[in-house]
């Protein structure tokens, strides 16, 4: 097979009929004209999300010891798999007192997992863990954690779920704790001196 001798056309656009073309009827021409909804006298209102007063640019000033850490279901399961004590691992990572918090949704998710994950349930019911009641409908834990973190910027989120981490990265000023190389690591937190450098 020989080469195609014709030169390729790059960035070719389809030709469009001008709005002043004779082939367009007058009734259709009126529809094509964009209508101006905002007159000069009206003030345009824009809805801008209000950022938390705790943020200094992207640095969260509300975060300080003792750290309150929201724990996800898979974080407990991966901690068991890697043989890490949850509270001790957090203290080794942050060099400060840590209070692990579990929402009702996460607790319900662990209970639904059944007999196979009874060790995770026993860890979640530990007296050192603080229970946070949920007032919303539904028991989807990811939505619950994202909603809570968006409202209150005083939490660190501990999760190994990639989708949840991607969602939380969009919320400014919220650090994420996860497991790498058999120990806890934290991202988006400059004060964590015990975290391994990635």
N, C-alpha and C positions, 0 to 999 in steps of 0.2 A: 504494500500500500504506500502510495506516495504522499507527500505532505500537501496540505491544503494551501494553495498559493494566495488565496484571498486574505487581505489584511483584516484583522478583527476590529470591530468597533467597540470601544470602551465607553462606558457611562452614557449610553444612548437612552434618551427618554422618549416615551410615547408622545406623539404630537397631539396637542389638545386644541380644540376649537376655541377661538376667542369668543368672549361674551358678546362682542359686537358683530358677530358673523350673521349674514343674512339668513342662513338656514335655521337659526333659532327663532322660535315663535316669541311674540311679545309676552305672553303669559308665563312662559318658562324663564324668560330673562328676568322678570320681577322676582322669581323665587331665588335665583342665583345671587341676588344682591344681599350681602350680609346686613342684618338689622342691628343697629346700635341700641343696645338695651340701656346702657348707662348714659344719661344726659350729663351735660357739663355741670349742672347745679347739684347733682346727687353726690354724696360722699360714698366711696367704695369701701365696703367693710371686708376685711380679710380675717380669717380665723387662723391665728398663729398659736402653735402649742406652747404653753407656758412652761418654762424650764424651772427646775427645782432651785431654790435659793441655796441649797447645800453645795451646789457645784461651783467651783472656781475654774472656769473653762471646762476641761474634762476631769479635773481632779475633784474628788468627792471629799468634802471637809467633814461630813458626818461619820465617816468611817474611822473608828479608833477603838483601842482595846477597852473593854472586852468585845471581841468581834462576834456578831450574830450571823450564823451561817445557815442558810436554807438548804436542806439536803433533799436530793431527788432519790427515787427508788433505786435506779441503777448504780448510783454512787455507793450505796450501802452494799449492794451485791458485788461490785467490783472490789470494794475494800475487803470483803470476806475472801474473795478469790485471791487477792494479793497478800492476804494475811496482815492487814494493817488495822491497828486499833484506831477507830474513828477520831476520838477526842485527842489522843496522844499524837496522831499523825497531823492533825490540824495545828496543834501547839508547836510541833517541830517545824511546820511550814511557816507559821506566822510569828513565832517567838513571843506569843502573848496568850492571854486567856481567851478561849473560844467557847461560845455557847451554841451547840448545834440545835437547830430548830426544825421541827417536822410539822407540816400542815396536815389537816384531816384528810385531804385528798391523797397525799403521799401514803399516809397510814392505811387508807382504804385500798390503795393500789397494792401495797405489800400484803395485806390480808387476802386480797383476791388471788394472789399468786399461789396460795395453797400450802400444802404440807412440805413441799420441796424447799420452800424459802422460809422455813420456821426460824432459822438462825437469824435471818435478816429482821424478822418480826420481833425477836427477842432483843436484838440490838436497838431497834427503833423504840421499844418500850422502856429503854434504860432511863433511870431517874435523872441522869445528867442532861438528857435531851428535853428541850422545851417544846410543849405542844402549842400550836397556833390554830385557833378555831377558824373554820371557813364559813362565810355567810352566803356565798354565791351558789347558783344552781349548777348541777353537773359535778362529776368527780374526775375530770381530766386534769391531771396534776401539772402538766406543762403550762396550760393556760393559767392555772392558779398561781404558779410561781412567777410567770411573766407579769401578771396583773399586780401581784403584791410588790414586786421589785419596782415596777413603774410608779406605783403610788408612794412607796417608802424607800428612800435611797440608802437606808442604813444596813442593808443586808449584803452578804456575799453569797453567791449561788454556787453550790457544790453539785456538779453533774458530770456525767461522762457521755451524755446524749448529744450527738453532733447537731441535730436539728434544734434542740433547745439552746445550745451554746450559740448557734447562729442567730437565733431570735434575741437572745439576751445581749449580744454584741451591739445590736441596734439601739439598745437603751443606754444612754451615756452615763458614765460614772458608776457602773456596777461591775465589780471584779468577779471572775469565774474561777472556781477551784475544780481541778480535775486530777486524774491519776495518770502519771507517766513515769516509766522506769521504776515501778514498784514503790513510788512515794507520791505524796500530794504536791501538786504544782499549782501556782496561781497566776492568772494573767490579768493585765490592766490594773496592777496594784504596785506602785513603786516602793511602798513601805515594807513589803514582805522580804525581809533579809534572809530568812531561812529557806526560801523556795529555791530549788535548783535552777541555775541559769540555763535557759533553753537556747 
